[in-house]
Amino acid sequence: MSDAYDYFRAHAIAAVRKARALRPGRSKQKQRTVARVYHLLSKEAALAPNIHHLDDFRVARRLERQIGR
């Protein structure tokens, strides 16, 4: 397994936990979407690690920061 897989998986788990703590609504849906993106990134990184995942990761992190505001 690659380091990218472990990194993305850790973020996916943290995002799911954060989503579970939120009240039902738009922000919870967005947080669950972010968690799904991290999960998909971890699956792709497990198959073939490459640098293209970093752009997707940065977009997901930016969205997650916007949810927290």
N, CA and C atoms as a LAMMPS dump frame, in Angstrom:
ITEM: TIMESTEP
0
ITEM: NUMBER OF ATOMS
207
ITEM: BOX BOUNDS ff ff ff
-5.0000000000000000e+02 5.0000000000000000e+02
-5.0000000000000000e+02 5.0000000000000000e+02
-5.0000000000000000e+02 5.0000000000000000e+02
ITEM: ATOMS id mol type element x y z
1 1 1 N 0.84 -1.181 0
2 1 2 C 0 0 0
3 1 3 C 0.885 1.244 0
4 2 1 N 0.343 2.282 -0.535
5 2 2 C 1.125 3.496 -0.638
6 2 3 C 0.808 4.444 0.517
7 3 1 N 1.656 5.409 0.681
8 3 2 C 1.419 6.428 1.701
9 3 3 C 0.203 7.264 1.343
10 4 1 N -0.002 7.511 0.051
11 4 2 C -1.154 8.298 -0.379
12 4 3 C -2.459 7.613 0.018
13 5 1 N -2.494 6.303 -0.117
14 5 2 C -3.697 5.556 0.283
15 5 3 C -3.994 5.782 1.761
16 6 1 N -2.992 5.627 2.594
17 6 2 C -3.187 5.802 4.033
18 6 3 C -3.594 7.228 4.37
19 7 1 N -2.995 8.178 3.694
20 7 2 C -3.292 9.588 3.924
21 7 3 C -4.735 9.914 3.554
22 8 1 N -5.163 9.5 2.371
23 8 2 C -6.532 9.76 1.936
24 8 3 C -7.544 9.02 2.806
25 9 1 N -7.21 7.813 3.199
26 9 2 C -8.113 7.03 4.044
27 9 3 C -8.304 7.692 5.408
28 10 1 N -7.234 8.214 5.968
29 10 2 C -7.335 8.902 7.254
30 10 3 C -8.238 10.13 7.138
31 11 1 N -8.112 10.854 6.044
32 11 2 C -8.977 12.021 5.835
33 11 3 C -10.429 11.594 5.617
34 12 1 N -10.637 10.496 4.941
35 12 2 C -12.007 10.001 4.727
36 12 3 C -12.654 9.634 6.057
37 13 1 N -11.929 8.958 6.905
38 13 2 C -12.472 8.57 8.21
39 13 3 C -12.787 9.805 9.05
40 14 1 N -11.882 10.775 9.05
41 14 2 C -12.11 12.006 9.813
42 14 3 C -13.316 12.774 9.268
43 15 1 N -13.481 12.801 7.957
44 15 2 C -14.603 13.515 7.35
45 15 3 C -15.927 12.834 7.673
46 16 1 N -15.94 11.516 7.703
47 16 2 C -17.162 10.785 8.055
48 16 3 C -17.538 11.073 9.506
49 17 1 N -16.553 11.062 10.38
50 17 2 C -16.832 11.347 11.793
51 17 3 C -17.352 12.763 11.976
52 18 1 N -16.785 13.698 11.224
53 18 2 C -17.241 15.086 11.303
54 18 3 C -18.683 15.2 10.8
55 19 1 N -18.995 14.483 9.725
56 19 2 C -20.351 14.51 9.171
57 19 3 C -21.355 13.92 10.152
58 20 1 N -20.973 12.864 10.848
59 20 2 C -21.877 12.257 11.818
60 20 3 C -22.195 13.194 12.974
61 21 1 N -21.262 14.076 13.299
62 21 2 C -21.456 14.999 14.415
63 21 3 C -22.336 16.187 14.044
64 22 1 N -22.484 16.457 12.755
65 22 2 C -23.282 17.605 12.316
66 22 3 C -24.776 17.301 12.379
67 23 1 N -25.536 18.367 12.5
68 23 2 C -26.995 18.224 12.463
69 23 3 C -27.45 17.997 11.028
70 24 1 N -28.6 17.363 10.861
71 24 2 C -29.106 17.159 9.494
72 24 3 C -29.274 18.493 8.773
73 25 1 N -28.88 18.509 7.52
74 25 2 C -29.001 19.73 6.729
75 25 3 C -27.984 19.756 5.601
76 26 1 N -27.877 20.925 5.015
77 26 2 C -27.008 21.104 3.84
78 26 3 C -25.533 20.873 4.169
79 27 1 N -25.083 21.371 5.319
80 27 2 C -23.669 21.209 5.651
81 27 3 C -23.322 19.741 5.896
82 28 1 N -24.242 18.979 6.448
83 28 2 C -23.986 17.555 6.666
84 28 3 C -23.891 16.831 5.326
85 29 1 N -24.753 17.187 4.374
86 29 2 C -24.697 16.58 3.05
87 29 3 C -23.38 16.904 2.355
88 30 1 N -22.933 18.147 2.474
89 30 2 C -21.667 18.537 1.859
90 30 3 C -20.502 17.784 2.494
91 31 1 N -20.534 17.655 3.814
92 31 2 C -19.451 16.957 4.502
93 31 3 C -19.417 15.479 4.11
94 32 1 N -20.574 14.869 3.938
95 32 2 C -20.615 13.476 3.492
96 32 3 C -20.08 13.342 2.071
97 33 1 N -20.343 14.336 1.226
98 33 2 C -19.807 14.329 -0.127
99 33 3 C -18.281 14.416 -0.098
100 34 1 N -17.758 15.264 0.769
101 34 2 C -16.307 15.371 0.923
102 34 3 C -15.732 14.025 1.374
103 35 1 N -16.403 13.373 2.29
104 35 2 C -15.946 12.061 2.761
105 35 3 C -15.929 11.047 1.622
106 36 1 N -16.946 11.087 0.767
107 36 2 C -16.978 10.169 -0.375
108 36 3 C -15.835 10.453 -1.344
109 37 1 N -15.515 11.726 -1.544
110 37 2 C -14.403 12.083 -2.433
111 37 3 C -13.094 11.541 -1.878
112 38 1 N -12.872 11.727 -0.579
113 38 2 C -11.659 11.182 0.036
114 38 3 C -11.612 9.667 -0.098
115 39 1 N -12.745 9.03 0.079
116 39 2 C -12.79 7.573 -0.032
117 39 3 C -12.442 7.119 -1.458
118 40 1 N -13.002 7.785 -2.446
119 40 2 C -12.694 7.449 -3.839
120 40 3 C -11.216 7.706 -4.152
121 41 1 N -10.675 8.801 -3.62
122 41 2 C -9.259 9.087 -3.832
123 41 3 C -8.384 7.999 -3.214
124 42 1 N -8.779 7.5 -2.054
125 42 2 C -7.985 6.443 -1.426
126 42 3 C -8.051 5.16 -2.241
127 43 1 N -9.21 4.863 -2.814
128 43 2 C -9.324 3.664 -3.657
129 43 3 C -8.441 3.787 -4.9
130 44 1 N -8.457 4.96 -5.529
131 44 2 C -7.644 5.164 -6.718
132 44 3 C -6.155 5.139 -6.382
133 45 1 N -5.783 5.707 -5.245
134 45 2 C -4.376 5.731 -4.844
135 45 3 C -3.87 4.329 -4.531
136 46 1 N -4.759 3.46 -4.075
137 46 2 C -4.354 2.086 -3.777
138 46 3 C -4.042 1.325 -5.065
139 47 1 N -4.742 1.658 -6.129
140 47 2 C -4.532 0.959 -7.401
141 47 3 C -3.313 1.476 -8.152
142 48 1 N -3.237 2.772 -8.296
143 48 2 C -2.142 3.361 -9.064
144 48 3 C -1.834 4.753 -8.529
145 49 1 N -0.899 4.845 -7.613
146 49 2 C -0.589 6.161 -7.069
147 49 3 C 0.028 7.08 -8.124
148 50 1 N -0.477 8.295 -8.171
149 50 2 C 0.114 9.295 -9.052
150 50 3 C -0.154 10.682 -8.504
151 51 1 N 0.445 11.665 -9.114
152 51 2 C 0.376 13.029 -8.603
153 51 3 C -0.947 13.723 -8.929
154 52 1 N -1.737 13.168 -9.837
155 52 2 C -2.987 13.797 -10.241
156 52 3 C -4.006 13.819 -9.11
157 53 1 N -3.848 12.954 -8.141
158 53 2 C -4.783 12.926 -7.014
159 53 3 C -4.648 14.153 -6.125
160 54 1 N -3.505 14.798 -6.162
161 54 2 C -3.286 15.944 -5.291
162 54 3 C -4.215 17.099 -5.62
163 55 1 N -4.497 17.326 -6.892
164 55 2 C -5.42 18.392 -7.265
165 55 3 C -6.818 18.113 -6.727
166 56 1 N -7.277 16.874 -6.856
167 56 2 C -8.586 16.499 -6.323
168 56 3 C -8.61 16.652 -4.813
169 57 1 N -7.518 16.285 -4.161
170 57 2 C -7.438 16.392 -2.709
171 57 3 C -7.518 17.853 -2.272
172 58 1 N -6.815 18.728 -2.979
173 58 2 C -6.841 20.153 -2.627
174 58 3 C -8.236 20.742 -2.78
175 59 1 N -8.959 20.333 -3.802
176 59 2 C -10.323 20.813 -4
177 59 3 C -11.226 20.333 -2.868
178 60 1 N -11.076 19.078 -2.476
179 60 2 C -11.883 18.541 -1.375
180 60 3 C -11.555 19.252 -0.069
181 61 1 N -10.28 19.527 0.192
182 61 2 C -9.894 20.24 1.413
183 61 3 C -10.479 21.655 1.426
184 62 1 N -10.46 22.319 0.277
185 62 2 C -11.007 23.673 0.18
186 62 3 C -12.503 23.657 0.473
187 63 1 N -13.215 22.682 -0.076
188 63 2 C -14.649 22.571 0.187
189 63 3 C -14.908 22.282 1.66
190 64 1 N -14.097 21.429 2.247
191 64 2 C -14.277 21.088 3.657
192 64 3 C -14.055 22.324 4.546
193 65 1 N -13.089 23.153 4.203
194 65 2 C -12.854 24.391 4.973
195 65 3 C -14.037 25.336 4.844
196 66 1 N -14.669 25.384 3.666
197 66 2 C -15.826 26.259 3.478
198 66 3 C -17.014 25.78 4.3
199 67 1 N -17.141 24.487 4.469
200 67 2 C -18.243 23.946 5.275
201 67 3 C -18.073 24.348 6.726
202 68 1 N -16.847 24.377 7.206
203 68 2 C -16.576 24.691 8.603
204 68 3 C -16.867 26.13 8.989
205 69 1 N -17.006 26.998 8.032
206 69 2 C -17.254 28.433 8.32
207 69 3 C -18.644 28.686 8.786
